[in-house]
């Protein structure tokens, strides 16, 4: 939560642009105005860049990292995460979530329904941001002392600003490629987005641009709402892994690198709707770049640091507007109570069943949910990240509420939810209306740098460095000893261990789907979770419970009771379960409860202080004798796994509906008819042209 970026109109700039981008990607002519006049002082220069940031803020909040395609695709659709509502209730989300029913539904999918038409589509908004970034970059490139600035090798106020514009443009292209595949390329102010450029060419060009500006920027400082040298280093690493990783490409295009040379590919599986799934044959060169620049991000870490305690990062995210989390490299800022849209806790946070305004907390939808088989059978019970990532309870008017498995939204249904963004935990809570909480969106943090470095090293054969960085993250999550050797052996390889470690680290943050796609493990992991889910539900049907290999048991029924946690423990909002208290039904699982003092915000409990929920039988079966004793003590028998059986189709049949793990996954989003007609290109992957 930070003071929102000042919304300043970007100056109307006509400039003569200089660029290092490959000429064959360009589609526009150069302008003639003089950037020396426009950027004659840093006040006007910063104002222009702030206008670009304002445009970016709208894109990231409503299109690509809060709502929009992020909301529809990233927060669900992996072995870890899912959507909460019935498959039939949300076809515009569920269909692309499951790879368009193994590609068979591409031709009937409405390209406008969820993606919208210009000017409100994610595609249009991202190109609008690119236009603003291009205006700033081109103005600086046209200055008389531009070449001198670039040759200096040192950071200045102007070179820092230039680097931010280049980083913004590169970030937008990264998002466009992730969602749409091949897109037009423009690096000149005023250029129309015409014709599709091969994504590999774009990757090469923008990574090259980032390398040029990286030495001329400053490491991240106290204000983490601006792009920095640290961010650029990590962005080069992130994009290099993606450029060298597996992606689904259309078969009617010629794919070339940044110099126009035709590429060859290492392919996986079979083609689907004329598209193939593969990675560039020169992927090792890109992974070497990732290795180099992830290390540079650590060397240039500035104020960003890996928190000693895993939970520190998320505790800090719930602080006030004057602070940023230590581990953040870049946070998208949201000011509490400000007009606009703060979607992160609403769509990806702990659900609340309250009203849209004046509630405790206000309604949180909970678009992102956790696959129950992953929660029970894959997440290690000793992993300190499990409880802060996954929530079995939500909130309802100041009281803790069990989230049932029946399909639904808020805390009224949908099953196990994400827990990392919880308005109950804020230093100061906004209760007037929903989507105004002020919790920032962490777009990049240091954990990704360490795991990205580990991944690149493992793929390139530098196992010692890879293991060292894996240990750094895993040991932190297990209080010092993550049994890394045993974990690697269980996973089958060091690289697989790193990919799954990333899943645990970023569970509930919408990272998993794209990571599995680009790493090539998407088919394997989806088939594994489908198989485990089916076994779990069949076990519940046959025996009333199912025990996983890690010792957890999910049962058809559990027992719950409302208690006064403030009288028992001095607080209503619990944290990590203290060692030895795993049998305490209020403290385990941890990181739940409700705000310690909703009364100070105006909630009248009217003498009912039993705000918390005690839960028995969540991980261990309850015997008939124990059940009788619990009910005598005021506990109530509640359907739990029985609801999974009752809704088997939603959790089993429609989990990546019809996906076979062999055909190329169609994970991209179609262009709208207006976008195609104005851009002069067509849809691929079997999508309709209408």
C-alpha positions as CSV (number, residue, x, y, z in Angstrom):
1,X,0.0,0.0,0.0
2,X,1.7,3.2,-1.1
3,X,0.8,6.6,-2.3
4,X,-0.6,6.2,-5.7
5,X,1.5,7.3,-8.6
6,X,0.7,10.9,-9.5
7,X,-1.5,10.9,-12.6
8,X,0.1,13.3,-15.0
9,X,-0.8,13.6,-18.6
10,X,2.1,12.5,-20.8
11,X,3.3,15.4,-22.9
12,X,2.5,15.3,-26.6
13,X,6.0,14.7,-28.0
14,X,7.1,14.4,-31.6
15,X,10.7,13.2,-31.7
16,X,13.4,11.9,-33.9
17,X,14.0,8.4,-32.5
18,X,17.3,6.5,-32.4
19,X,17.1,2.8,-31.6
20,X,19.2,-0.3,-31.5
21,X,16.2,-2.5,-32.5
22,X,16.4,-4.6,-35.6
23,X,15.2,-2.6,-38.6
24,X,13.1,-5.4,-40.0
25,X,10.8,-5.3,-37.0
26,X,9.9,-1.6,-37.4
27,X,6.7,-0.6,-39.1
28,X,6.8,3.2,-38.9
29,X,8.7,6.3,-39.9
30,X,10.6,8.6,-37.6
31,X,9.3,12.0,-36.4
32,X,11.2,15.3,-36.4
33,X,10.8,17.2,-33.1
34,X,13.8,17.8,-30.8
35,X,13.9,15.9,-27.5
36,X,16.3,18.5,-26.0
37,X,13.3,20.9,-25.7
38,X,10.9,18.5,-24.2
39,X,13.4,17.0,-21.7
40,X,15.2,20.2,-20.9
41,X,14.9,19.5,-17.2
42,X,14.2,16.5,-14.9
43,X,11.0,17.9,-13.6
44,X,9.2,17.8,-16.9
45,X,11.1,14.6,-17.9
46,X,9.9,12.8,-14.7
47,X,6.4,14.2,-15.2
48,X,6.3,12.5,-18.7
49,X,7.5,9.2,-17.2
50,X,4.9,9.5,-14.4
51,X,2.3,9.7,-17.1
52,X,3.5,6.4,-18.6
53,X,3.5,4.9,-15.1
54,X,-0.1,6.0,-14.6
55,X,-1.1,4.2,-17.8
56,X,0.9,1.2,-16.7
57,X,-0.9,1.2,-13.3
58,X,-4.3,0.9,-15.0
59,X,-3.0,-2.0,-17.2
60,X,-1.5,-3.9,-14.3
61,X,-4.5,-3.5,-12.0
62,X,-7.3,-4.1,-14.4
63,X,-5.8,-6.3,-17.2
64,X,-2.7,-8.3,-16.4
65,X,-1.9,-8.6,-12.7
66,X,-5.2,-8.2,-11.0
67,X,-8.2,-8.6,-13.1
68,X,-8.4,-9.2,-16.9
69,X,-6.5,-12.1,-18.4
70,X,-4.5,-12.6,-15.2
71,X,-7.8,-13.0,-13.3
72,X,-9.0,-15.5,-16.0
73,X,-5.9,-17.5,-16.7
74,X,-2.9,-17.0,-14.4
75,X,-4.7,-17.3,-11.0
76,X,-6.1,-20.7,-12.0
77,X,-5.4,-23.4,-14.5
78,X,-2.5,-25.3,-13.1
79,X,-1.8,-28.3,-10.8
80,X,-1.9,-25.9,-7.8
81,X,-4.8,-23.5,-8.6
82,X,-8.3,-23.6,-9.9
83,X,-11.5,-21.5,-10.2
84,X,-14.2,-21.8,-7.6
85,X,-17.5,-21.8,-9.5
86,X,-19.2,-24.5,-11.6
87,X,-17.7,-25.2,-15.0
88,X,-21.0,-24.3,-16.7
89,X,-21.3,-21.0,-14.8
90,X,-18.1,-19.5,-16.1
91,X,-17.4,-20.8,-19.6
92,X,-15.4,-17.7,-20.6
93,X,-12.9,-18.5,-17.8
94,X,-13.1,-22.3,-17.5
95,X,-12.7,-23.0,-21.3
96,X,-9.3,-21.3,-21.7
97,X,-8.3,-22.5,-18.2
98,X,-8.4,-26.1,-19.4
99,X,-6.6,-25.3,-22.7
100,X,-9.9,-24.9,-24.6
101,X,-10.9,-28.6,-23.9
102,X,-7.6,-29.9,-25.4
103,X,-8.0,-27.5,-28.3
104,X,-11.4,-28.7,-29.5
105,X,-13.2,-25.5,-28.2
106,X,-10.9,-22.9,-29.8
107,X,-13.2,-22.4,-32.9
108,X,-16.3,-21.7,-30.8
109,X,-14.7,-19.5,-28.1
110,X,-15.9,-15.9,-28.1
111,X,-12.7,-13.7,-28.5
112,X,-14.5,-10.6,-27.2
113,X,-16.5,-12.1,-24.3
114,X,-13.8,-12.0,-21.7
115,X,-10.9,-10.3,-23.5
116,X,-13.1,-7.3,-24.5
117,X,-12.8,-5.2,-27.6
118,X,-10.6,-2.2,-28.1
119,X,-9.9,0.2,-26.4
120,X,-10.5,-1.8,-23.2
121,X,-8.9,-5.1,-24.1
122,X,-5.6,-6.1,-22.5
123,X,-4.0,-6.1,-25.9
124,X,-5.1,-2.5,-26.6
125,X,-4.2,-1.2,-23.1
126,X,-0.7,-2.8,-23.2
127,X,0.0,-1.2,-26.6
128,X,-1.2,2.1,-25.2
129,X,1.4,1.8,-22.4
130,X,4.0,0.9,-25.0
131,X,3.1,4.1,-26.8
132,X,3.7,6.2,-23.7
133,X,7.0,4.4,-23.0
134,X,8.1,4.9,-26.6
135,X,7.4,8.6,-26.4
136,X,9.7,9.0,-23.4
137,X,12.4,6.8,-24.8
138,X,12.3,8.5,-28.2
139,X,12.5,11.9,-26.7
140,X,15.6,11.0,-24.8
141,X,17.1,9.2,-27.8
142,X,16.7,12.4,-29.8
143,X,18.6,14.6,-27.4
144,X,22.0,15.9,-28.6
145,X,23.9,14.3,-25.7
146,X,22.2,10.9,-26.0
147,X,25.2,9.1,-27.5
148,X,27.4,10.7,-24.8
149,X,25.0,9.5,-22.1
150,X,25.0,5.9,-23.5
151,X,28.8,5.8,-23.8
152,X,29.4,7.0,-20.3
153,X,28.7,3.7,-18.7
154,X,27.4,5.5,-15.6
155,X,24.0,6.1,-14.2
156,X,22.5,9.7,-14.3
157,X,19.1,11.0,-13.6
158,X,18.3,11.0,-17.3
159,X,19.8,7.6,-18.1
160,X,17.8,6.2,-15.1
161,X,14.6,7.6,-16.6
162,X,15.5,6.2,-20.0
163,X,16.1,2.8,-18.5
164,X,12.7,2.9,-16.9
165,X,11.0,3.6,-20.2
166,X,12.9,0.8,-21.9
167,X,12.0,-1.5,-19.0
168,X,8.3,-0.6,-19.2
169,X,8.2,-1.3,-22.9
170,X,10.0,-4.7,-22.4
171,X,7.6,-5.6,-19.6
172,X,4.6,-4.9,-21.7
173,X,6.0,-7.1,-24.5
174,X,6.6,-9.8,-22.0
175,X,3.0,-9.8,-21.0
176,X,1.7,-9.5,-24.6
177,X,3.7,-12.6,-25.6
178,X,2.6,-14.5,-22.6
179,X,-1.1,-14.0,-23.4
180,X,-1.2,-13.6,-27.2
181,X,2.0,-15.2,-28.5
182,X,3.2,-13.4,-31.6
183,X,2.2,-9.7,-31.7
184,X,3.2,-6.5,-33.6
185,X,6.3,-4.8,-32.6
186,X,6.7,-1.0,-32.3
187,X,9.4,1.0,-30.6
188,X,8.6,4.4,-32.2
189,X,6.2,6.9,-30.8
190,X,3.0,7.0,-32.8
191,X,3.6,3.7,-34.6
192,X,0.5,1.7,-35.5
193,X,0.5,-1.9,-34.2
194,X,0.5,-3.6,-37.6
195,X,1.5,-7.1,-38.7
196,X,2.6,-9.9,-36.4
197,X,6.3,-10.1,-35.5
198,X,7.8,-13.5,-34.4
199,X,7.9,-13.5,-30.6
200,X,11.5,-14.8,-30.7
201,X,12.6,-11.7,-32.6
202,X,10.8,-9.5,-30.1
203,X,12.4,-11.3,-27.2
204,X,15.9,-10.9,-28.6
205,X,15.4,-7.2,-29.4
206,X,13.9,-6.2,-26.1
207,X,16.5,-8.2,-24.1
208,X,19.2,-6.5,-26.1
209,X,17.6,-3.1,-25.2
210,X,17.5,-4.0,-21.6
211,X,21.2,-5.0,-21.7
212,X,22.1,-1.6,-23.1
213,X,20.4,0.4,-20.4
214,X,21.2,-1.9,-17.4
215,X,24.6,-0.3,-16.6
216,X,23.0,3.2,-16.7
217,X,20.5,2.6,-14.0
218,X,20.5,2.6,-10.2
219,X,19.8,-0.4,-8.0
220,X,16.4,-0.5,-6.4
221,X,16.0,2.1,-3.6
222,X,13.5,2.7,-0.9
223,X,10.7,3.6,-3.3
224,X,9.9,0.3,-5.1
225,X,7.2,1.6,-7.4
226,X,9.8,2.5,-10.1
227,X,11.8,0.2,-12.4
228,X,15.5,-0.1,-11.4
229,X,18.7,-1.7,-12.4
230,X,17.8,-4.6,-10.0
231,X,14.5,-5.0,-11.8
232,X,16.1,-4.8,-15.2
233,X,18.6,-7.5,-14.3
234,X,15.9,-9.8,-13.0
235,X,13.6,-9.0,-16.0
236,X,16.4,-10.0,-18.4
237,X,16.7,-13.3,-16.4
238,X,12.9,-13.8,-16.4
239,X,12.5,-13.1,-20.1
240,X,15.5,-15.1,-21.1
241,X,14.1,-18.2,-19.4
242,X,10.8,-17.6,-21.2
243,X,12.4,-17.0,-24.5
244,X,14.5,-20.1,-24.2
245,X,11.6,-22.2,-22.8
246,X,8.8,-24.1,-24.3
247,X,5.9,-22.3,-25.9
248,X,3.1,-23.2,-28.3
249,X,3.7,-21.5,-31.7
250,X,1.4,-21.3,-34.7
251,X,2.5,-23.4,-37.7
252,X,1.7,-20.7,-40.3
253,X,4.5,-18.4,-39.3
254,X,8.3,-18.4,-39.9
255,X,10.0,-17.9,-36.6
256,X,13.2,-15.8,-36.7
257,X,15.7,-14.5,-34.1
258,X,16.5,-10.8,-33.5
259,X,18.7,-10.7,-36.6
260,X,16.1,-12.3,-38.9
261,X,17.7,-15.7,-39.0
262,X,15.3,-18.6,-39.2
263,X,15.1,-20.7,-36.0
264,X,14.7,-24.4,-35.5
265,X,12.9,-26.0,-32.5
266,X,13.0,-28.9,-30.1
267,X,9.4,-30.1,-30.1
268,X,7.3,-31.9,-27.5
269,X,4.2,-33.9,-28.0
270,X,1.9,-33.6,-31.0
271,X,0.6,-30.7,-33.0
272,X,-2.8,-29.2,-32.1
273,X,-4.9,-27.0,-34.4
274,X,-1.8,-26.5,-36.6
275,X,0.3,-25.3,-33.7
276,X,3.3,-27.0,-32.1
277,X,4.9,-27.0,-28.6
278,X,8.6,-26.6,-28.4
279,X,11.6,-24.5,-27.5
280,X,14.3,-22.8,-29.6
281,X,17.3,-25.1,-30.4
282,X,19.6,-22.3,-29.2
283,X,17.9,-22.2,-25.7
284,X,21.2,-22.7,-23.9
285,X,22.4,-19.3,-25.1
286,X,19.3,-17.7,-23.6
287,X,19.6,-19.7,-20.4
288,X,23.2,-18.5,-20.1
289,X,22.0,-15.0,-20.3
290,X,19.4,-15.7,-17.6
291,X,22.2,-17.2,-15.4
292,X,24.4,-14.1,-15.8
293,X,21.7,-11.5,-15.1
294,X,20.0,-13.3,-12.2
295,X,23.4,-13.2,-10.6
296,X,23.7,-9.5,-11.4
297,X,20.3,-8.9,-9.8
298,X,21.8,-10.4,-6.6
299,X,24.9,-8.3,-7.0
300,X,22.9,-5.2,-7.6
301,X,20.2,-5.9,-5.1
302,X,20.1,-2.4,-3.5
303,X,17.5,-2.3,-0.8
304,X,15.9,-5.6,-1.9
305,X,16.9,-8.6,0.3
306,X,15.7,-12.1,0.8
307,X,13.9,-12.1,4.1
308,X,15.4,-14.4,6.7
309,X,11.8,-15.6,7.6
310,X,9.5,-16.6,4.8
311,X,6.5,-14.9,6.4
312,X,8.2,-11.5,6.8
313,X,7.5,-10.6,3.2
314,X,3.8,-11.1,3.4
315,X,3.5,-9.5,6.8
316,X,5.2,-6.4,5.4
317,X,2.8,-6.4,2.4
318,X,0.0,-5.7,4.8
319,X,1.7,-2.7,6.3
320,X,0.8,1.0,5.7
321,X,1.2,3.2,2.7
322,X,4.7,4.4,3.8
323,X,6.6,1.1,3.5
324,X,7.5,-1.6,1.0
325,X,8.4,-5.2,1.6
326,X,12.1,-5.8,2.0
327,X,12.1,-8.7,-0.5
328,X,10.3,-6.7,-3.2
329,X,12.2,-5.6,-6.3
330,X,9.1,-4.0,-7.8
331,X,5.6,-3.6,-6.2
332,X,2.7,-2.1,-8.0
333,X,1.4,0.5,-5.6
334,X,-2.2,0.8,-4.4
335,X,-3.3,3.6,-2.1
336,X,-5.9,2.6,0.5
337,X,-9.3,4.1,-0.2
338,X,-8.3,5.6,-3.6
339,X,-10.7,5.5,-6.5
340,X,-9.9,2.9,-9.1
341,X,-9.4,-0.8,-8.7
342,X,-7.3,-2.7,-6.1
343,X,-8.0,-6.3,-7.3
344,X,-5.3,-8.4,-5.8
345,X,-6.9,-9.2,-2.4
346,X,-10.3,-9.3,-4.1
347,X,-9.4,-11.9,-6.7
348,X,-6.5,-13.7,-5.1
349,X,-6.9,-13.0,-1.4
350,X,-8.5,-14.7,1.5
351,X,-12.3,-14.7,0.7
352,X,-14.8,-12.8,2.7
353,X,-18.6,-13.3,2.5
354,X,-19.5,-9.7,3.6
355,X,-21.2,-7.0,1.7
356,X,-19.7,-4.7,-0.9
357,X,-19.5,-1.8,1.5
358,X,-19.2,-1.1,5.3
359,X,-18.3,-4.7,6.3
360,X,-15.6,-6.5,8.2
361,X,-13.9,-7.0,5.7
362,X,-15.9,-6.1,2.6
363,X,-16.6,-8.8,0.0
364,X,-13.6,-10.6,-1.4
365,X,-14.5,-12.9,-4.3
366,X,-11.6,-15.4,-4.1
367,X,-11.2,-16.1,-7.8
368,X,-8.0,-18.2,-7.2
369,X,-8.5,-21.4,-5.3
370,X,-6.2,-24.3,-4.3
371,X,-6.6,-27.8,-5.8
372,X,-7.5,-29.9,-2.7
373,X,-5.3,-32.8,-3.8
374,X,-2.3,-30.4,-4.0
375,X,-3.1,-29.0,-0.5
376,X,-3.5,-32.3,1.1
377,X,-1.2,-34.6,-0.9
378,X,1.6,-32.4,-2.4
379,X,2.3,-29.6,0.0
380,X,4.6,-30.9,2.8
381,X,2.8,-30.4,6.2
382,X,6.2,-29.2,7.6
383,X,6.5,-26.5,5.0
384,X,6.0,-23.1,6.7
385,X,4.6,-21.8,3.4
386,X,1.5,-24.1,3.3
387,X,-0.7,-22.3,5.8
388,X,0.2,-18.8,4.7
389,X,-0.5,-19.8,1.1
390,X,-3.7,-21.8,1.6
391,X,-6.9,-20.9,3.6
392,X,-9.6,-23.3,4.7
393,X,-11.5,-20.5,6.3
394,X,-12.5,-17.0,5.3
395,X,-14.4,-14.2,6.9
396,X,-18.0,-13.2,7.4
397,X,-18.9,-10.0,9.2
398,X,-16.1,-10.3,11.7
399,X,-16.4,-14.1,12.2
400,X,-14.3,-16.9,10.9
401,X,-16.1,-19.1,8.4
402,X,-15.2,-22.6,7.0
403,X,-15.1,-22.4,3.2
404,X,-17.1,-25.4,1.9
405,X,-16.2,-27.3,-1.3
406,X,-19.5,-26.8,-3.0
407,X,-19.0,-24.6,-6.0
408,X,-19.4,-20.9,-5.3
409,X,-17.5,-17.7,-4.6
410,X,-16.5,-15.5,-1.6
411,X,-16.3,-17.6,1.6
412,X,-19.6,-19.3,0.7
413,X,-18.1,-22.0,-1.5
414,X,-15.3,-22.9,-3.9
415,X,-13.1,-24.8,-1.5
416,X,-9.6,-24.1,-0.2
417,X,-8.6,-20.5,-1.1
418,X,-5.4,-18.4,-1.3
419,X,-4.3,-16.8,1.9
420,X,-1.4,-14.5,1.1
421,X,-3.5,-11.3,0.8
422,X,-5.8,-11.0,3.8
423,X,-7.4,-7.7,4.8
424,X,-7.8,-9.0,8.3
425,X,-4.0,-8.6,8.6
426,X,-3.6,-5.0,7.5
427,X,-2.2,-2.5,9.9
428,X,-5.2,-0.4,9.1
429,X,-8.2,-1.9,7.3
430,X,-10.4,-0.2,4.8
431,X,-14.1,-1.1,5.5
432,X,-16.0,1.4,3.4
433,X,-16.1,-0.5,0.2
434,X,-14.5,-3.4,-1.7
435,X,-11.5,-3.3,-4.0
436,X,-10.0,-0.4,-2.0
437,X,-7.8,-2.2,0.5
438,X,-4.5,-0.8,-0.6
439,X,-2.5,-4.0,-0.6
440,X,0.2,-3.8,-3.2
441,X,0.8,-6.3,-6.0
442,X,4.3,-7.8,-5.7
443,X,5.3,-8.1,-9.4
444,X,8.9,-9.2,-8.7
445,X,10.7,-10.3,-5.6
446,X,14.1,-11.7,-4.6
447,X,12.9,-15.3,-4.2
448,X,12.3,-15.5,-8.0
449,X,15.8,-14.3,-8.6
450,X,17.3,-17.1,-6.5
451,X,15.0,-19.8,-8.0
452,X,15.5,-18.4,-11.5
453,X,19.3,-18.6,-11.1
454,X,19.0,-22.1,-9.7
455,X,16.8,-23.2,-12.7
456,X,19.2,-21.7,-15.3
457,X,22.2,-23.3,-13.6
458,X,20.5,-26.7,-13.3
459,X,19.5,-26.7,-17.0
460,X,23.1,-25.8,-18.0
461,X,24.8,-28.4,-15.9
462,X,26.1,-26.2,-13.1
463,X,24.5,-28.3,-10.4
464,X,26.6,-27.0,-7.5
465,X,25.3,-23.4,-7.9
466,X,21.8,-24.6,-8.7
467,X,21.6,-26.7,-5.5
468,X,23.1,-23.8,-3.4
469,X,20.3,-21.5,-4.5
470,X,17.6,-24.1,-4.1
471,X,18.8,-24.6,-0.6
472,X,18.6,-20.9,0.2
473,X,14.9,-20.9,-0.6
474,X,13.9,-24.3,0.7
475,X,15.8,-24.2,3.9
476,X,14.1,-20.9,4.7
477,X,10.7,-22.5,4.2
478,X,11.5,-25.3,6.6
479,X,13.0,-23.3,9.5
480,X,16.6,-24.1,8.4
481,X,16.5,-27.7,7.1
482,X,14.6,-28.4,4.0
483,X,16.2,-31.9,3.4
484,X,17.2,-30.8,0.0
485,X,18.9,-34.0,-1.0
486,X,15.9,-36.1,-0.1
487,X,13.6,-33.6,-2.0
488,X,15.7,-33.8,-5.1
489,X,15.7,-37.6,-5.0
490,X,11.9,-37.6,-4.5
491,X,11.4,-35.3,-7.5
492,X,13.6,-37.3,-9.8
493,X,16.0,-34.6,-10.8
494,X,17.5,-31.3,-9.6
495,X,15.7,-29.3,-12.3
496,X,12.3,-30.8,-11.4
497,X,12.9,-30.1,-7.8
498,X,13.6,-26.4,-8.6
499,X,10.5,-26.1,-10.7
500,X,8.3,-27.6,-7.9
501,X,10.1,-25.6,-5.3
502,X,9.0,-22.5,-7.2
503,X,5.5,-23.9,-7.1
504,X,5.6,-24.0,-3.3
505,X,7.2,-20.6,-3.0
506,X,4.7,-18.9,-5.2
507,X,1.6,-21.0,-4.4
508,X,-1.4,-18.7,-4.5
509,X,0.3,-16.0,-6.5
510,X,-0.6,-17.1,-10.1
511,X,2.9,-18.0,-11.1
512,X,2.5,-21.7,-11.6
513,X,0.7,-22.0,-14.9
514,X,3.2,-20.1,-17.0
515,X,6.2,-21.6,-15.2
516,X,5.0,-25.1,-16.1
517,X,4.3,-24.1,-19.7
518,X,7.7,-22.6,-20.3
519,X,9.6,-25.3,-18.5
520,X,7.9,-28.1,-20.4
521,X,6.4,-29.8,-17.4
522,X,2.8,-28.7,-17.9
523,X,1.5,-32.0,-19.4
524,X,3.3,-34.2,-16.8
525,X,2.1,-32.1,-13.8
526,X,-1.5,-31.8,-15.0
527,X,-1.8,-35.5,-15.5
528,X,-0.3,-36.1,-12.0
529,X,-2.8,-33.8,-10.3
530,X,-5.7,-35.3,-12.3
531,X,-4.7,-38.8,-11.2
532,X,-4.2,-37.8,-7.6
533,X,-7.6,-36.0,-7.5
534,X,-9.4,-39.0,-8.9
535,X,-7.8,-41.3,-6.4
536,X,-8.7,-39.0,-3.6
537,X,-12.4,-38.7,-4.5
538,X,-12.7,-42.4,-5.2
539,X,-11.1,-43.1,-1.8
540,X,-13.6,-40.8,-0.1
541,X,-16.5,-42.5,-1.9
542,X,-15.3,-46.0,-0.9
543,X,-14.0,-45.4,2.6
544,X,-15.1,-42.0,3.8
545,X,-11.5,-40.9,3.8
546,X,-8.3,-40.9,1.8
547,X,-4.7,-40.9,3.1
548,X,-1.9,-39.4,1.0
549,X,1.7,-40.5,0.9
550,X,2.7,-37.5,3.1
551,X,0.5,-38.8,6.0
552,X,-2.4,-36.3,5.6
553,X,-5.9,-37.7,5.5
554,X,-8.9,-36.0,4.1
555,X,-12.2,-37.2,5.6
556,X,-15.8,-36.9,4.4
557,X,-16.7,-35.1,7.6
558,X,-14.9,-32.8,10.1
559,X,-16.1,-31.2,13.4
560,X,-16.1,-27.5,14.1
561,X,-16.9,-25.2,17.0
562,X,-17.0,-21.5,17.5
563,X,-14.6,-20.3,20.3
564,X,-13.4,-17.0,21.9
565,X,-9.8,-17.0,20.8
566,X,-9.1,-13.6,22.3
567,X,-9.9,-15.0,25.8
568,X,-8.0,-18.2,25.1
569,X,-4.9,-16.8,23.4
570,X,-5.2,-13.0,23.7
571,X,-5.8,-12.6,20.0
572,X,-8.2,-13.5,17.3
573,X,-5.8,-13.4,14.4
574,X,-3.5,-16.5,14.5
575,X,0.0,-16.8,13.0
576,X,2.2,-19.8,12.4
577,X,1.2,-22.7,14.6
578,X,3.7,-22.9,17.6
579,X,5.8,-26.1,17.5
580,X,4.0,-28.8,19.5
581,X,0.5,-27.3,19.1
582,X,-0.5,-29.1,16.0
583,X,-3.3,-30.8,17.8
584,X,-4.8,-27.4,18.9
585,X,-8.0,-27.0,16.8
586,X,-7.7,-23.2,16.8
587,X,-4.1,-22.8,16.1
588,X,-3.6,-25.5,13.4
589,X,-3.6,-24.9,10.6
590,X,-2.1,-21.5,11.2
591,X,-2.5,-18.1,9.7
592,X,-6.3,-17.8,10.0
593,X,-8.8,-16.3,12.5
594,X,-10.1,-12.7,12.1
595,X,-8.9,-9.2,12.8
596,X,-8.0,-8.7,16.4
597,X,-10.1,-5.5,16.8
598,X,-12.9,-5.2,14.3
599,X,-14.8,-3.3,17.1
600,X,-12.5,-0.4,16.6
601,X,-13.8,-0.1,13.1
602,X,-17.4,-0.1,14.2
603,X,-18.4,-3.8,14.4
604,X,-20.7,-4.5,17.3
605,X,-20.4,-8.2,18.3
606,X,-23.3,-7.8,20.7
607,X,-21.7,-9.9,23.3
608,X,-20.9,-12.8,20.9
609,X,-17.1,-13.1,21.2
610,X,-16.9,-16.6,19.7
611,X,-15.2,-15.3,16.6
612,X,-12.9,-18.1,15.7
613,X,-13.4,-21.6,14.4
614,X,-11.9,-24.7,16.1
615,X,-11.5,-27.5,13.6
616,X,-11.0,-31.2,14.4
617,X,-10.4,-33.9,11.8
618,X,-9.0,-31.7,9.1
619,X,-5.9,-33.9,8.6
620,X,-6.5,-36.9,10.9
621,X,-9.6,-39.2,11.0
622,X,-12.0,-38.8,13.9
623,X,-13.1,-42.1,15.5
624,X,-16.7,-42.7,16.5
625,X,-15.7,-42.4,20.2
626,X,-13.9,-39.1,19.5
627,X,-16.8,-37.8,17.5
628,X,-19.2,-38.5,20.4
629,X,-17.0,-36.6,22.8
630,X,-16.6,-33.7,20.4
631,X,-20.3,-33.3,19.9
632,X,-20.8,-33.5,23.7
633,X,-18.3,-30.6,23.9
634,X,-20.4,-28.5,21.5
635,X,-18.7,-29.4,18.2
636,X,-20.8,-29.8,15.1
637,X,-20.4,-32.5,12.4
638,X,-19.8,-30.7,9.0
639,X,-19.5,-32.1,5.5
640,X,-16.0,-31.7,4.1
641,X,-14.6,-34.3,1.7
642,X,-18.2,-35.5,1.2
643,X,-18.8,-32.3,-0.8
644,X,-16.0,-33.3,-3.1
645,X,-17.8,-36.5,-3.8
646,X,-21.1,-34.7,-4.3
647,X,-19.4,-32.3,-6.8
648,X,-17.0,-34.9,-8.3
649,X,-17.5,-33.6,-11.9
650,X,-16.4,-30.1,-10.9
651,X,-13.2,-31.3,-9.2
652,X,-12.4,-34.3,-11.2
653,X,-14.1,-34.5,-14.7
654,X,-13.7,-30.8,-15.4
655,X,-10.1,-30.5,-14.0
656,X,-8.4,-29.7,-17.3
657,X,-11.3,-31.1,-19.1
658,X,-10.3,-33.6,-21.8
659,X,-6.6,-32.5,-21.7
660,X,-4.4,-35.5,-22.7
661,X,-1.0,-34.1,-21.8
662,X,0.2,-34.9,-25.4
663,X,-1.2,-32.3,-27.7
664,X,0.3,-28.9,-27.8
665,X,-1.4,-26.9,-25.0
666,X,-3.5,-24.0,-26.4
667,X,-3.0,-21.6,-23.5
668,X,-3.0,-18.3,-25.5
669,X,-5.9,-15.8,-25.9
670,X,-7.4,-15.0,-29.3
671,X,-7.2,-11.6,-30.9
672,X,-10.6,-9.8,-31.2
673,X,-12.1,-9.1,-34.7
674,X,-11.3,-5.4,-34.4
675,X,-7.7,-6.0,-33.4
676,X,-7.2,-8.3,-36.4
677,X,-8.9,-6.0,-38.9
678,X,-7.0,-2.9,-37.8
679,X,-3.7,-4.8,-37.4
680,X,-3.8,-6.7,-40.7
681,X,-3.4,-10.2,-39.3
682,X,-5.4,-13.3,-38.3
683,X,-5.8,-15.7,-35.4
684,X,-4.0,-18.9,-35.3
685,X,-4.3,-22.0,-33.0
686,X,-7.8,-22.8,-34.3
687,X,-9.4,-19.6,-33.0
688,X,-12.2,-18.1,-35.0
689,X,-11.7,-15.0,-37.2
690,X,-15.2,-13.7,-36.5
